[in-house]
Amino acid sequence: MDRARRRQSLRTGLPRWAGQGLKTVLPFKPFLAPEHEPFHFEGGQPAALLVHGFPGTPLEMRATGETLHELGFTAKGILLPGFGSEIESLPKKTAQDWLEAVLSALKELRQNHSPLLLVGNSMGSALSLAAAVQVKIDGLIVYAPFWKIPGPLWASLPVVRRVLPQVKPMRIMKPDFNSSQFRQGLADFLPGIDIDDPAIREQIVDFNVPIGLFDEIRKAGQMGYQAIPHQAAPTLILQGRADNLVDLKFTRANLRRYPVQVTYAEFDGGHDLYDPSRPAWGKVKEQVTLFAKQIQK
């Protein structure tokens, strides 16, 4: 996939959880492009499992997977249950479903591969931390390890989901339909959609997302947080200084909770350090390469 297309796929402004299962009447289905599907790059004996975040797909882990494959790793990027082309079923999925998918893929790779490297992004990092406690791995790479979102509302989600079952996020985000970036990103995810159709715009803005879905994300973050003191493998943490989703101060504060050797690297970038079109990618790739080579020894 060319770099421009990858960039728009990764940076689209459309919340990626739109689908019939989310009680919306959107007349389209996102994530049908093949780059959102799981990938498997057959390599040598070393292997890496790559876990995307919310609301992403294996696409966001593909460049890292390609980097590891170039080093001789067998690289496998999974699609978490309810994401990608399965988006309609997302409200029925739980943090435990996502964790079990990671564990299953890890165990499968462990049968025939060594050393085994686990790589996660954002919520995928939290799931990776939790999985690493249950399956022996030889190295862990976490991009922007998600824990929680600041503020009292986040901790109150178990209660809020009972009194406010749904929310309309696009009404809060107020997307600019005239923005070239938003339009290009939307067209990339939903080819053929008439963005200028007032009815389509209204449907995009008006769809509902279950609050319970955010509570499952909260649970995943808590799983990762609780697993940090039990880590046993060398760990590389990659954090953007301008990340507006995973708070830099939380990542720094958690460093002292790791009982293992940690390599911590900060970059001038945001939440998309994994994106090869971003300025920080060259340095990010360098860190990933150095760490992976150490695991291979």
C-alpha positions as CSV (number, residue, x, y, z in Angstrom):
1,M,0.0,0.0,0.0
2,D,1.4,3.4,-0.9
3,R,2.3,5.8,1.9
4,A,-0.5,8.4,1.2
5,R,-3.2,5.8,1.4
6,R,-1.8,4.3,4.6
7,R,-1.7,7.7,6.2
8,Q,-5.3,8.5,5.4
9,S,-6.4,5.0,6.6
10,L,-4.6,5.5,9.9
11,R,-5.7,9.1,10.4
12,T,-9.3,9.3,9.3
13,G,-11.4,11.4,11.5
14,L,-14.4,9.0,11.4
15,P,-14.9,7.1,14.6
16,R,-14.3,3.5,13.4
17,W,-17.0,1.8,15.5
18,A,-19.9,2.7,13.2
19,G,-22.0,-0.3,12.3
20,Q,-25.5,-1.7,12.4
21,G,-24.8,-3.5,15.7
22,L,-24.2,-0.1,17.3
23,K,-27.8,0.9,16.7
24,T,-27.1,3.2,13.7
25,V,-28.7,3.4,10.4
26,L,-25.6,4.1,8.5
27,P,-26.0,2.8,4.9
28,F,-22.5,1.5,4.7
29,K,-19.9,-0.7,6.4
30,P,-16.3,0.4,7.1
31,F,-13.1,-1.6,7.1
32,L,-13.8,-3.6,4.0
33,A,-10.4,-2.8,2.4
34,P,-7.9,-5.7,2.6
35,E,-5.3,-3.8,4.5
36,H,-7.5,-4.0,7.6
37,E,-7.4,-7.8,7.6
38,P,-5.1,-9.8,9.8
39,F,-1.6,-10.3,8.3
40,H,1.0,-13.1,8.6
41,F,4.5,-12.6,7.3
42,E,6.3,-16.0,7.3
43,G,9.8,-15.7,8.5
44,G,12.3,-17.7,10.6
45,Q,12.2,-19.2,14.1
46,P,11.8,-15.9,16.0
47,A,8.2,-14.7,16.0
48,A,6.2,-11.6,16.9
49,L,2.5,-11.2,17.7
50,L,1.2,-7.7,17.0
51,V,-2.0,-6.4,18.7
52,H,-3.8,-3.3,17.5
53,G,-5.6,-0.7,19.6
54,F,-9.1,0.8,19.8
55,P,-10.8,1.4,17.4
56,G,-8.1,0.2,15.0
57,T,-7.3,-2.8,12.9
58,P,-4.1,-4.7,12.0
59,L,-3.3,-1.9,9.6
60,E,-1.8,0.2,12.4
61,M,0.6,-2.6,13.2
62,R,1.6,-3.5,9.7
63,A,4.7,-1.3,9.4
64,T,6.1,-2.6,12.7
65,G,5.3,-6.1,11.5
66,E,7.2,-5.5,8.2
67,T,10.1,-4.1,10.2
68,L,10.3,-7.3,12.3
69,H,9.9,-9.5,9.3
70,E,12.9,-7.8,7.6
71,L,14.9,-8.9,10.7
72,G,13.8,-12.5,10.2
73,F,10.8,-12.7,12.4
74,T,7.6,-14.4,11.6
75,A,5.2,-11.6,12.2
76,K,1.5,-12.1,12.9
77,G,-1.0,-9.2,13.2
78,I,-4.3,-10.3,14.7
79,L,-7.8,-8.7,14.4
80,L,-9.4,-8.4,17.8
81,P,-13.0,-9.7,18.1
82,G,-15.5,-7.2,17.1
83,F,-13.1,-4.9,15.1
84,G,-12.5,-4.4,11.4
85,S,-15.1,-6.1,9.2
86,E,-16.7,-7.6,12.4
87,I,-17.5,-4.1,13.7
88,E,-21.2,-4.8,13.9
89,S,-20.6,-7.3,16.7
90,L,-18.3,-4.9,18.7
91,P,-21.0,-4.0,21.4
92,K,-21.3,-7.7,22.2
93,K,-17.6,-8.1,22.9
94,T,-15.8,-7.7,26.2
95,A,-12.2,-7.0,27.4
96,Q,-12.0,-10.7,28.3
97,D,-12.9,-11.6,24.7
98,W,-10.0,-9.4,23.4
99,L,-7.6,-10.8,26.0
100,E,-8.4,-14.4,25.1
101,A,-7.8,-13.7,21.4
102,V,-4.3,-12.5,22.3
103,L,-3.6,-15.5,24.5
104,S,-4.8,-17.9,21.9
105,A,-2.6,-16.4,19.2
106,L,0.4,-16.3,21.6
107,K,0.0,-19.9,22.5
108,E,-0.2,-20.9,18.9
109,L,3.0,-19.1,18.0
110,R,4.8,-20.4,21.1
111,Q,4.4,-24.0,20.0
112,N,6.7,-23.6,17.0
113,H,8.6,-20.4,17.5
114,S,11.3,-19.0,19.8
115,P,12.1,-16.3,20.8
116,L,8.6,-14.8,21.0
117,L,8.1,-11.1,20.9
118,L,4.7,-9.4,21.8
119,V,3.9,-6.0,20.4
120,G,0.9,-3.9,21.3
121,N,-0.5,-0.4,20.6
122,S,-2.6,1.6,23.0
123,M,-5.4,-0.6,24.3
124,G,-3.5,-3.4,22.5
125,S,-0.6,-2.6,24.8
126,A,-2.8,-3.0,27.8
127,L,-3.9,-6.4,26.5
128,S,-0.3,-7.4,25.8
129,L,0.8,-6.6,29.3
130,A,-2.0,-8.7,30.7
131,A,-1.3,-11.6,28.3
132,A,2.4,-11.5,29.1
133,V,1.7,-12.6,32.6
134,Q,-0.1,-15.8,31.4
135,V,2.1,-16.9,28.5
136,K,5.9,-16.9,28.5
137,I,7.3,-14.3,26.1
138,D,10.9,-13.2,25.5
139,G,10.3,-9.5,24.8
140,L,7.5,-7.0,25.0
141,I,7.1,-3.8,22.9
142,V,4.3,-1.4,23.9
143,Y,3.3,1.7,22.0
144,A,1.5,4.3,24.1
145,P,0.5,1.8,26.9
146,F,-3.1,2.7,27.7
147,W,-4.2,2.7,31.3
148,K,-7.0,5.2,31.8
149,I,-8.4,8.6,30.7
150,P,-8.1,11.4,33.3
151,G,-11.2,12.6,35.1
152,P,-13.8,11.2,37.4
153,L,-16.2,10.1,34.6
154,W,-13.8,7.3,33.5
155,A,-13.8,5.6,36.9
156,S,-17.6,6.0,37.0
157,L,-18.3,4.2,33.8
158,P,-19.6,1.0,35.5
159,V,-22.4,3.2,37.0
160,V,-22.8,5.5,34.0
161,R,-23.5,2.6,31.7
162,R,-26.6,1.7,33.7
163,V,-28.1,5.2,33.6
164,L,-26.8,6.4,30.2
165,P,-26.7,3.4,27.9
166,Q,-25.7,5.3,24.8
167,V,-23.9,8.4,23.6
168,K,-23.5,10.2,20.2
169,P,-19.8,10.8,19.9
170,M,-19.9,12.7,16.6
171,R,-22.2,15.3,18.1
172,I,-19.4,15.9,20.7
173,M,-16.6,15.8,18.1
174,K,-18.4,18.0,15.6
175,P,-16.6,16.9,12.5
176,D,-15.8,19.4,9.7
177,F,-17.2,17.8,6.6
178,N,-15.4,20.5,4.5
179,S,-12.0,19.5,5.9
180,S,-10.0,17.8,3.1
181,Q,-8.3,15.5,5.6
182,F,-11.7,14.4,7.0
183,R,-13.2,13.9,3.6
184,Q,-10.2,11.9,2.3
185,G,-10.1,9.8,5.4
186,L,-13.8,9.1,5.2
187,A,-13.6,8.2,1.5
188,D,-10.7,5.8,2.2
189,F,-12.7,3.9,4.8
190,L,-16.1,4.2,3.0
191,P,-15.4,4.2,-0.8
192,G,-18.3,5.4,-2.8
193,I,-20.1,7.3,0.0
194,D,-21.6,10.6,-1.0
195,I,-20.1,12.9,1.7
196,D,-22.1,15.9,0.4
197,D,-25.5,14.2,0.8
198,P,-27.2,15.9,3.8
199,A,-28.9,12.7,4.8
200,I,-25.6,10.8,4.9
201,R,-24.0,13.6,7.0
202,E,-27.0,13.5,9.4
203,Q,-26.7,9.7,9.8
204,I,-22.9,10.0,10.5
205,V,-23.5,12.6,13.2
206,D,-26.5,10.9,14.7
207,F,-25.3,7.4,15.3
208,N,-25.2,6.0,18.9
209,V,-22.4,4.2,20.7
210,P,-23.1,2.1,23.8
211,I,-21.4,3.4,26.9
212,G,-20.8,-0.2,27.9
213,L,-18.2,-0.4,25.1
214,F,-16.2,2.3,26.8
215,D,-16.4,0.4,30.0
216,E,-14.9,-2.6,28.4
217,I,-12.0,-0.4,27.2
218,R,-11.6,0.8,30.8
219,K,-11.4,-2.8,31.9
220,A,-8.7,-3.6,29.4
221,G,-6.7,-0.6,30.6
222,Q,-7.1,-1.8,34.2
223,M,-5.9,-5.3,33.2
224,G,-2.7,-3.9,31.8
225,Y,-2.1,-1.6,34.8
226,Q,-2.5,-4.5,37.2
227,A,-0.2,-6.7,35.2
228,I,2.8,-4.3,35.2
229,P,4.3,-5.5,38.5
230,H,4.2,-9.1,37.3
231,Q,6.1,-8.6,34.0
232,A,9.0,-11.0,33.4
233,A,10.3,-10.1,29.9
234,P,12.5,-7.2,28.8
235,T,10.3,-4.4,27.7
236,L,10.5,-1.5,25.3
237,I,8.0,1.4,25.8
238,L,7.5,3.9,23.0
239,Q,5.6,7.1,24.0
240,G,4.8,10.3,22.1
241,R,5.3,13.6,23.9
242,A,2.3,15.1,22.2
243,D,0.0,12.0,22.7
244,N,-3.5,13.4,23.5
245,L,-5.0,9.9,24.2
246,V,-2.4,8.2,26.4
247,D,-1.2,10.7,29.0
248,L,2.5,11.1,29.0
249,K,2.6,11.5,32.8
250,F,0.8,8.2,33.3
251,T,3.3,6.3,31.2
252,R,6.2,8.0,33.1
253,A,4.7,7.3,36.5
254,N,4.2,3.6,35.7
255,L,7.9,3.1,34.8
256,R,8.9,2.5,38.4
257,R,6.3,-0.3,38.7
258,Y,8.0,-2.6,36.2
259,P,10.1,-5.3,37.9
260,V,12.1,-6.0,34.7
261,Q,14.6,-4.2,32.5
262,V,12.8,-1.4,30.7
263,T,13.9,0.6,27.7
264,Y,11.9,3.8,27.6
265,A,11.9,6.1,24.6
266,E,10.0,9.3,24.1
267,F,9.5,10.9,20.7
268,D,8.3,14.2,19.2
269,G,5.0,12.8,18.1
270,G,1.4,11.9,19.0
271,H,-0.6,8.8,19.4
272,D,0.4,7.5,15.9
273,L,4.1,6.7,16.4
274,Y,3.4,3.4,14.5
275,D,2.5,5.4,11.3
276,P,5.4,5.3,8.8
277,S,4.2,8.6,7.3
278,R,4.8,10.5,10.6
279,P,8.1,12.3,11.2
280,A,9.0,10.2,14.2
281,W,8.8,6.9,12.4
282,G,12.5,6.7,11.5
283,K,13.6,6.9,15.1
284,V,10.8,4.7,16.3
285,K,11.8,2.0,13.7
286,E,15.4,2.3,14.9
287,Q,14.4,1.6,18.5
288,V,12.2,-1.3,17.5
289,T,15.0,-2.8,15.4
290,L,17.6,-2.5,18.2
291,F,15.3,-4.1,20.8
292,A,14.3,-6.9,18.5
293,K,17.9,-7.7,17.7
294,Q,18.6,-8.0,21.4
295,I,15.8,-10.4,21.8
296,Q,17.1,-12.5,18.9
297,K,20.5,-13.1,20.5
